[in-house]
Amino acid sequence: MSTAYIIVASIPSIRCLILQMRHPFVGFMRILVLLVFFYVCCPSTNASTKTEKTLAIIKPDGLLGNHTDDIKRKILENGFSIFREKIVQLDEATVKRFYAEHSAKSFFSSLIKYMTSGPALVMVLEKDNAIADWRALMGPTDAKKAKITHPHSIRAKCGLDTEKNCVHGSDSTKSAQREIFFFFKELSADVIADHDEL
C-alpha cells in the first residue's frame, strides 16, 4: 500500500472531500458525452450542405414540345422546390444581352433565332446544392451525347443537339445570381458574372 493512500485513508475529512469533488466531475462528463452525441448525430446542428437557388429555363423546344409537365415533375421528384416561375417570350435584344459572352461565336445568330422561336419557362429552383444537382439532372450540353452517356437526363429525353437542348441551368454561384437577377429583378442584385452554359 502506498504512503499517499494510507494518509488519505486515515484522514476521513480529506477522503470525503475527494469524493465530493469527484461527483460533479462525473456529472459534467455525462453532459459532455451527450452534447457530443447530439452534435454528431443531428444533421441540423452539423449541416455541411447549403440551400442554394439556381436559374432554370425550359427553352422553346421544351415548352412547345409539351415536355413542361414531365420536366417539372422530375424537378420536384429530385427534391427541388420551384421558388419562382414565369413564362416569357424573349426578343432578340434580350437574348443578345443574356448570352452576350457568346456573341463572337459562329452559332450566335442561330441561338438568337432558336431562343426567340417561342415562349420559354423561366424558374428559380431551390434546394441544397441546387446548382450542381440541376446541372446533373439536365445532363450534358450536347443532347446527342446525353442520350448515350446520361439516358435518364432531361436533355436525353427532350433535347436534339448542342443548341436545341431543351433546358438551361446556371453553371456557378455567380452565374446563378446574375441570371436570377436578369429575369427576377425583385429577388437579387448580386454581382454579375459570366456563364458559359447554353
N, C-alpha and C positions, 0 to 999 in steps of 0.2 A: 504494500500500500504506500502511495507517495505521501510525502510530508504535507504537501498542499491539501490533499484530500483529507488527511487527518485533522488539519487545522480547521477547514471548512465544516467538517462533520462534527467537530467538537464545539463549534460556536453556533448554537441554534439560530440566533438572530441574523447572522450572515447568510446561513443556508436559506432561511425564509426569504430574505431579501433577493437572493439569486432566483429563487422560484417565482417570486412576484414579477421580476423583470422578464423572465422567460415567457410568461403567458401573453403579455401584449405583443411580443415579437412573433409568436406563433399565429396570433390573430392577424397581424399585419401581413405575414407571409401568405396566409389563406386568401386574403383580399387581393394581394398582388397576383397570385396564381389565377384567380377568377378574372381579373382585368385582362391579363394576357390572353386567356382563353377566349373571352368575348372579342378582343381585338383581332385575333387570328381567324375566328370562326364567323364573324358577322361581316358580310360584304359591304354593308352600308358604312362601316367605320374604316374599311380598308379598300375603298374602291380605286382601281387602277385605270378604269376607263372614264371617259368624259363625254357627256352629252354634246353632240355637235349638230349643226344644221348644214345642209348642202343643197345646192340647186339641182333640180332635175327637170328636164324638158322632154315631153313626148312630142317628137317632131311631126311635121305634117303627114308623113307616110304612116306613122303610128296612129295618128288621130283619124285620118281618112281611111285607113285600112281596118278600122274597127278593132284595134288592139288595146284601146284605152282601159277597158274594164279588166282585161287579163293582166295588164301591166300594174294597174293599181292594186289588184288582188295580190299579186306577187310581192309588191312593196309592203303591204300590210302583213302578209304571211311571214315576211322576213324581219318583223319587229320594228319597222319604221312607223312613225306617225306622220301624217300629212299636215304640216303646220299651217301652210297657206297654199292656195292654188287659184289659178285663173287661166282662162282661155284667151289667147292673144292672136291677132293677125299681124304678123311682123311686116313692116315695109322695108324697102331697100336701105334707107338711111339707118334704120335701127339695126339691121343685120350687119351692115358695114361697121357700125360702132361696136357691136357685141363681139364680132370676130375680127377686129382691127389688126391683130397680130398676124393674121393670115393674108393680109391684103396684097402682099407681093407674090403669093403662091399661085401657081397655074390654075388651081381648081377654084379660086376665089369667086369668079363670076358664076360658075355653076352652083357653088354653095349658096350664093345670094338667091339665085333662081329657085333652088330647092327649098330654102327656108322661108321664102315668100309665097310658095305654091299653095298654101292653105293654112288654116289655123294650127296653132301649137298649144299644148297644155303645159304651163309653167308651174312648178311646185317647189315648195320648200319642204324638204324631208328632214326629220329629226330622229335621232337615236344615238346611243353610244357608238362611237367610231363610224358615224354616218358617211363620211366622205369615202373612206376605203371600202366600206361594205356596199355602198351604192355602185361604185365602180366595178366591184367584183360581180355584183348582180347583173349589171349591164353586159359584161363580157368584153372581149377585145374590140377595139375601134373598127376593125375590118370584120364586117358581119359574115363574110365568106369564111374567114379563119375561125370565127366564133362557132360556126356550125360544125366545125371539125374538132376544135380543142375545148370548147365550152358549150356543148349542145343544149344544156338546160338554161343558158343565159338568155336575157331578153333579146339581145341583138341576134342571137342564133335563131330565135323564134320568129322575129318580125323584120329584121334588117336584110338589106340586099348586098351592100358593099361598104367600102370605107366612108363614102359620103352619105349614102342613104342607109343610115344605120339605126334609125328609129328613135333613139334616145340620146340625151346629153347628160353629162354629170360633171360637176366641178372636180378639178384634179388636185386641189390643195386647199388648205385653210384660207389663204389669201384670195384664191380664185373664188371660193365659196362666198366670202364676204363681198367681193366685188360684184359677183353675178347676182347674188340675192339683192343687193342694193340697186343693181341695174333694173330689175323688174319690180322690186318691192321697196320703194324708197322710204316707206314708213318704218321699215324694220331696222335698218342699219346704215351707217355712213362710214364704215370702216375703210381701211387702206385699200386702194385699188391696186390689184396685182394682175399680171399677165397670166394667161392659161393657154394650154396647147391641146386641149381635148376638143374634138368635134362633136 
